[in-house]
Amino acid sequence: MSFGTGTTGVYPIAATPFHPDGRLDLDGVDRLTDFYQDAGATGMTILGIMGEAQKLEPEESRAIARRVVARSRVPVVVGVSAPGFAAMRSLARDAMDAGAAGVMVAPAPHLRSDEQIAAYFAQAVEAIGPDVPWALQDYPLTLSVILSVPVIARIMAEHPSCVMLKAEDWPGLEKLTALRKLQADGTLRPFSILTANGGIFLDFEPERGSDGAMTGYAFPDMLVELIDLHARGERDAAHDLFDAHLPLIRYEQQPGVGLSVRKYVLMRRGVIGSDVQRKPGPALSATGRAEVDYLLERLARKDARAAL
């Protein structure tokens, strides 16, 4: 399945469902896989930060990757970021052998200088293999690593196997414009840019040159519609749809409890059986759940998908 420099559309970041006692829910993995595809996703990204990858046993990560790849009709990108390159290499090879379309790699949180960042990704590409297509995750708000436009350009120049930038800097609109300007004048090779940050800036990112979204908002079907509206040039309709969902998108952006909100909405939508996170992880309070319910009720007045 295709995953390359021309990738467009919506690649939802998948949650990882667990049973109430914390065990991995593989039947829930199947339902989520179907849900994202039925929502119109052009691909899927699994084992990211939202997927609680750091809380999984290595064999659990492999089991999820194999299960999703076997079931999916769209390209699957597997997050392989790890503290060490041996674990990164092992998961990447296993995922690609299972039929994954590519992998996603984030910078290690300890990196500071551009030289450290460049050296890290050179070693990462050596570990996973230069023939493996991969997405570069730029997420300084969580990872505390600043990928400047020049260092992104350097990584892209040095590693042709990097086919996508997952852009989730904040603010990031000017960064998108700067990267696309370099590509337009021929000083930077083509690559796909999908944006994240929970969709909080998806009202303007396509206008700045993004190719779509790679984020975990609990209404991926809305994300698909939004990207399609932008592609058709229906600016006002796209902004109207975004504005209707913005209160819930904003509520999901709360540090710490954001994943709890997403899992709760996915449970309310009937996609997963439990909204539990694997420990350590916060749960929504009764008041928090009531607030989300209220936001869904208000959203349902404008978007029937929220009438749960």
C-alpha positions, 0 to 999 in steps of 0.5 A: 500500500502506498505511503510516500512523498505524495501522501494526502488525506487523513491518517488518524492516530489510533488509540489503544483499547484496554479492558477495565483491568488494563489488559490489551483489548484485541477485539477493540483493536479490530473495531477501531481499525474498522472505524477509522477506515469506515470514516474515510481515512486514507491511512492509519498511524498506530503505536504513537503517543496517543496509542500509549506505546510507552506503556506496552510490552514489546510483544503487545506492540508487535501483536497490535501492529500485526493485527492492524496491518492484517485487517486494514485496507489502507496504509498503516504507519507504525510508531517505532520511537524507543529509548534505544535503537535495538528496540526501534530496529526490532519493531520496525523490521517486524512491522514491515515484515507484517506489511506495514507501509512505513514507520514514524520516528520522533526525536529523543527528548534529550536532543538539543543542538542541531548536530545532535538531532542530525546525528540521532536521525542518521543513527535511526535510519541506520537502525531501521534500514534506509529502505524503510519509508518513515515519517518525521514527528515534529512535536516540541510541546511534548518532546521538548526538541526544537526541529527548526526549518533548517534542521528539517531541511537537512534531515530531508536532504540526508535521508531520502527514505523520510517521506513525510513530516508530521507537523505539530509544532505550536505555533506552526503555520509560519513553519508550514509556509516556510517549508513549502516556500523552500520546496517551491523554489527548488531548494527542498525536495518534495515530501508530504506534510500531515498536521496534528495537535489534535486538529486545533489549527486545521482551519488554516493548515490546509491553506498553508500547504498541509496535505492532510491530518494525522491526529487523534480527534475522536471524530475522524469522519469530521476530519475527512470531511474537513480536508475534503472541503478544503480540497474543493475550495469550499473555505466557508463550509470548512471553517463552519464545520471546524467552528462547530467542533472547536469547543470539543477539540479545545477540550481534548487539548488539555494536558494530561486528560486529553487522551481520557477525553478522546477515549471517553468519546470513542467509548460513547461512539460505541467504538471501544468498550472501555475508556480506561488508560493503562496506568499511570494515566488519569481518568476523567472525573464525573464532572469532566464526563458531564462536561464532555456530554454537554459539549456533545449535546451542543455539537449534535445541534450542528453535526448529527454524528455527535448525537450519541 
